[in-house]
């Protein structure tokens, strides 16, 4: 999807993507996004909100979590939390910044 949007934006710089917002909070899109997060290696690492995939599944359930997230995005009340950052020393003059998102932002 991202590749298609990029191609369209480059081909027509004046193009507006009004339906993109509808795509973001579409239930099917959220289910696929959660399935991808649940299937990756970071599934056991909590985000900045302290939630892991397992905690979401056991506590509120995936449908409830996604319904709540969809409602927040749709009505404009969703506010992403800042990412958690850690500086990793890579020598005496250089530090690499690692950023970790929470489960809502993935």
Buried (B, 14 or more C-beta within 10 A) or exposed (E): EEEEEEEEEEEEEEEEEEEEEEEEBEEEBBEEBBEEBBEEEBEEEBBBBEBBBEBBBEEBEBEEBBBEBBEBBEEEEBEEEEBBEEEEEEEEEEEEEEEBBBBBBB
